[in-house]
């Protein structure tokens, strides 16, 4: 899974992700980054925002906190301040992910990638039509919050396929998404046709997709 974020065609790590990668408290990393920015700002030859860009995120409580988007140069800067195995491992991790993202950006220029992405949009529309039928079906069985299943099914698919941004994944990942979407669509149709309880349909679909996820992991590890 690639954890990079694309902004204006530039790849970044979220500082929260980097904090996990280097086993450091996020607030401590923020403090270090702000110290680095202060040093970089002392010369006109360097632009601190080429390394670190101020950003923010909303916590589960609704409160907004500061974070930074860290470019490849920013990662190099942080790695140079580290010593021993942690510095080596962090360098290996960020270099791998930046290289992967470069390959993805190259794939995106191909006709094959665009066709797969377009197909994934069509399949997603079909799935939404199926979920709409499922929502109406659930309402007939007394569900008071049937609309939530749009979110539940899509969160399930994104979780199973480890997807956060369908516009920045490789062709293999897109193919996996297409397969999982088709499986979910089929499972919902089968459940409705067999007149199963709506909660049971969702549970069967979730368990079936998780089983496929496990098989996929075993195939990769094998």
Secondary structure, 3 states (H helix, E strand, C coil): CCCCEEECCEEEEEHHHHHHHCCCCHHHHHHHHHHHHHHHCCCCCCCHHHCEEEEEEECCCCCEEEEEEECHHHHHHHHHCCCHHHHHHHHHHHHHHHHHHHHHHHHCCCHHHHHHHHHHHHHHHHHHHHHHHHHHHHHHCCCCCCCHHHHHHHHHHHHHCCCCCHHHCCHHHHHHHHHHHHHHHHHHHHHHHCCCCHHHHHHHHHHHHHHHHHHHHHHHHC
